[in-house]
């Protein structure tokens, strides 16, 4: 898939990895649909990026996701790329103390939301005979650290969903890639207590590194891209 002139939907585009990806893909002449709940941030970013538009969405609400996809298609006439970036962490705890309400909330955003978005864009891409879906996973699925809580499990589910969809859709000209960022300097860590937060941020990749991986996923269509280093103190 070529980025130039492609219509690219990015969820969670108001900050962090989503914002970095939007800036990079717009620079490479993609037509970017910026989606998130933060309307003010989206509109400000859209004003900076030629050819882009902002479309508010709640990725925990299937009806909102469907409206977002319909709005983007009406605006541009097509959807070539979906970047499922919206997500959040939390709920770190030993397995026997995982809070089920927290787990459900994480599942709604980290797996149900991406699944609904995929379900909505796949028929559009199939009718075009082309498309690319990039799901943002997590390096935590490669670490298996104690007290990780439900977050890695939700991203592991997204990983499996991505590989399954890739097999199903390859005959339709639709690529599916999952990107696994490592520690990334975003607001993801804002609520983490010190000194753990400072220790992790000191080792973090910039979000622009993940944006480059997203760009490569669109253009080259690998099954997955992992930014987790082979050797690291956390491994």
C-alpha positions as CSV (number, residue, x, y, z in Angstrom):
1,X,0.0,0.0,0.0
2,X,1.3,3.4,-1.0
3,X,0.9,6.1,1.7
4,X,0.7,9.0,-0.8
5,X,-3.0,9.9,-1.4
6,X,-4.2,7.0,0.8
7,X,-7.1,7.7,3.2
8,X,-5.7,6.7,6.6
9,X,-7.9,6.4,9.8
10,X,-5.9,6.7,13.0
11,X,-7.6,6.0,16.3
12,X,-6.2,7.7,19.4
13,X,-4.7,10.4,17.2
14,X,-4.8,13.2,19.7
15,X,-1.5,12.4,21.4
16,X,1.4,10.0,21.8
17,X,1.9,7.3,19.1
18,X,-1.3,8.3,17.3
19,X,-0.3,11.9,17.0
20,X,3.3,11.0,15.9
21,X,1.9,8.6,13.2
22,X,-0.6,11.3,12.0
23,X,2.2,13.8,11.6
24,X,4.5,11.4,9.8
25,X,1.8,10.0,7.4
26,X,0.5,13.4,6.6
27,X,4.1,14.5,5.8
28,X,4.3,11.5,3.4
29,X,1.1,12.9,1.7
30,X,-1.4,10.5,3.2
31,X,-4.9,11.9,3.8
32,X,-5.4,11.4,7.5
33,X,-8.6,11.0,9.5
34,X,-7.8,11.9,13.1
35,X,-10.1,10.2,15.5
36,X,-10.2,10.2,19.4
37,X,-12.4,11.6,22.1
38,X,-10.4,14.8,22.6
39,X,-12.2,17.1,20.1
40,X,-10.1,20.2,20.8
41,X,-6.8,18.4,20.4
42,X,-8.0,16.7,17.2
43,X,-9.2,20.0,15.6
44,X,-5.9,21.7,16.5
45,X,-3.9,18.9,15.0
46,X,-6.1,18.8,11.9
47,X,-5.4,22.5,11.3
48,X,-1.7,21.7,11.2
49,X,-1.9,18.8,8.8
50,X,-3.0,19.5,5.2
51,X,-5.6,17.2,3.8
52,X,-6.6,15.8,7.2
53,X,-9.9,15.9,9.1
54,X,-10.9,15.3,12.7
55,X,-13.7,12.9,13.6
56,X,-14.6,12.4,17.3
57,X,-15.1,8.8,18.4
58,X,-15.5,6.8,21.5
59,X,-13.7,3.5,20.9
60,X,-15.7,1.8,23.7
61,X,-19.0,2.5,21.9
62,X,-19.7,0.4,18.8
63,X,-22.3,2.8,17.5
64,X,-19.8,5.7,17.8
65,X,-17.2,3.6,15.8
66,X,-19.7,2.9,13.1
67,X,-20.6,6.6,12.8
68,X,-16.9,7.5,12.6
69,X,-16.2,5.0,9.8
70,X,-19.3,6.2,7.9
71,X,-18.2,9.8,8.3
72,X,-14.7,9.2,7.0
73,X,-16.0,7.3,4.0
74,X,-18.5,10.0,3.2
75,X,-15.8,12.7,3.5
76,X,-13.1,10.9,1.4
77,X,-15.1,8.3,-0.6
78,X,-12.8,5.5,0.5
79,X,-10.8,4.1,3.4
80,X,-7.4,2.6,2.5
81,X,-5.7,2.2,5.9
82,X,-6.9,1.7,9.5
83,X,-4.4,2.2,12.3
84,X,-6.0,0.8,15.5
85,X,-3.9,2.7,18.0
86,X,-6.4,3.8,20.8
87,X,-5.8,1.9,24.0
88,X,-4.8,2.2,27.6
89,X,-3.1,0.2,30.3
90,X,-3.7,-0.2,34.0
91,X,-4.8,-2.9,36.5
92,X,-1.3,-4.1,37.4
93,X,-1.8,-6.8,40.0
94,X,-0.9,-10.4,40.8
95,X,-3.1,-12.8,38.9
96,X,-5.3,-13.8,41.9
97,X,-6.1,-10.1,42.6
98,X,-6.9,-8.9,39.1
99,X,-10.0,-6.6,39.2
100,X,-12.6,-8.0,36.8
101,X,-14.2,-4.5,36.3
102,X,-10.8,-3.1,35.3
103,X,-10.3,-6.1,33.0
104,X,-13.6,-5.6,31.3
105,X,-12.9,-1.9,30.7
106,X,-9.5,-2.7,29.2
107,X,-11.1,-5.4,26.9
108,X,-13.7,-2.9,25.7
109,X,-11.0,-0.4,24.6
110,X,-8.0,-2.6,23.7
111,X,-9.8,-5.5,21.9
112,X,-13.5,-4.9,21.3
113,X,-13.0,-1.4,19.9
114,X,-10.3,-2.5,17.4
115,X,-12.5,-5.5,16.4
116,X,-15.5,-3.3,15.7
117,X,-13.4,-0.9,13.7
118,X,-11.9,-3.8,11.6
119,X,-15.4,-5.2,11.0
120,X,-16.5,-1.8,9.7
121,X,-13.6,-1.1,7.3
122,X,-13.1,-4.7,5.9
123,X,-16.1,-4.6,3.6
124,X,-15.0,-1.2,2.3
125,X,-11.5,-2.4,1.7
126,X,-12.7,-5.6,0.1
127,X,-14.9,-3.6,-2.4
128,X,-11.7,-1.6,-3.3
129,X,-9.6,-4.8,-3.5
130,X,-7.0,-3.2,-1.4
131,X,-6.4,-2.0,2.2
132,X,-4.1,-2.2,5.2
133,X,-4.9,-2.6,8.8
134,X,-2.3,-1.9,11.4
135,X,-3.0,-2.9,15.0
136,X,-0.9,-1.5,17.8
137,X,0.0,-4.3,20.2
138,X,2.5,-4.1,23.1
139,X,6.0,-5.3,24.0
140,X,4.5,-6.5,27.3
141,X,3.2,-9.6,25.4
142,X,6.9,-10.6,24.9
143,X,8.0,-10.1,28.5
144,X,5.8,-12.3,30.8
145,X,6.7,-10.2,33.9
146,X,5.0,-10.9,37.3
147,X,2.1,-8.6,38.3
148,X,1.5,-7.5,34.8
149,X,-2.3,-7.6,35.3
150,X,-4.8,-7.8,32.4
151,X,-3.2,-5.3,30.0
152,X,-0.8,-7.7,28.4
153,X,-3.5,-10.3,28.0
154,X,-5.7,-7.8,26.1
155,X,-2.8,-7.0,23.7
156,X,-2.1,-10.8,23.3
157,X,-5.7,-11.2,22.2
158,X,-5.3,-8.4,19.7
159,X,-2.1,-10.1,18.4
160,X,-4.0,-13.4,17.8
161,X,-6.9,-11.5,16.2
162,X,-4.5,-9.7,13.8
163,X,-2.8,-12.9,12.7
164,X,-6.2,-14.6,12.2
165,X,-7.5,-11.7,10.1
166,X,-4.3,-11.6,8.1
167,X,-4.9,-15.2,6.9
168,X,-8.5,-14.5,6.2
169,X,-8.0,-11.3,4.2
170,X,-4.9,-11.9,2.2
171,X,-6.9,-13.1,-0.9
172,X,-8.8,-9.8,-0.8
173,X,-5.7,-7.7,-1.1
174,X,-6.0,-6.5,2.5
175,X,-2.9,-6.6,4.7
176,X,-3.0,-6.9,8.5
177,X,0.1,-6.1,10.6
178,X,0.5,-5.9,14.4
179,X,3.2,-3.6,15.7
180,X,4.6,-4.2,19.2
181,X,6.1,-1.0,20.7
182,X,8.5,-1.3,23.6
183,X,8.5,1.4,26.3
184,X,7.4,4.6,24.6
185,X,7.5,8.1,25.9
186,X,3.7,8.9,26.0
187,X,1.1,9.8,28.5
188,X,0.7,6.1,29.1
189,X,3.0,6.4,32.1
190,X,1.5,9.6,33.6
191,X,-0.4,7.8,36.4
192,X,2.4,5.4,37.3
193,X,4.0,5.9,40.7
194,X,7.6,7.1,41.2
195,X,10.3,5.9,41.0
196,X,9.1,3.3,38.5
197,X,7.8,5.9,36.1
198,X,11.1,7.8,35.9
199,X,13.0,4.6,35.5
200,X,10.9,3.5,32.6
201,X,10.7,6.9,30.9
202,X,14.5,7.1,30.9
203,X,14.6,4.0,28.8
204,X,11.7,4.9,26.5
205,X,11.6,5.2,22.7
206,X,10.2,8.3,21.2
207,X,6.7,7.9,19.7
208,X,8.2,8.8,16.3
209,X,10.0,5.4,16.3
210,X,6.7,3.7,16.5
211,X,5.3,6.0,13.8
212,X,8.1,4.8,11.5
213,X,7.1,1.2,12.2
214,X,3.5,2.0,11.4
215,X,4.6,3.6,8.1
216,X,6.7,0.5,7.3
217,X,3.7,-1.8,8.2
218,X,1.5,0.0,5.7
219,X,4.1,0.0,2.9
220,X,5.6,-3.5,3.3
221,X,2.8,-5.5,5.0
222,X,4.8,-7.8,7.3
223,X,2.8,-10.0,9.7
224,X,4.2,-8.2,12.7
225,X,6.9,-5.7,13.7
226,X,8.4,-5.9,17.2
227,X,10.4,-2.9,18.6
228,X,11.3,-5.0,21.7
229,X,15.2,-5.2,21.9
230,X,16.8,-8.6,22.0
231,X,18.8,-7.6,25.1
232,X,17.4,-5.2,27.7
233,X,17.6,-5.0,31.5
234,X,13.8,-5.6,31.7
235,X,14.0,-8.9,29.8
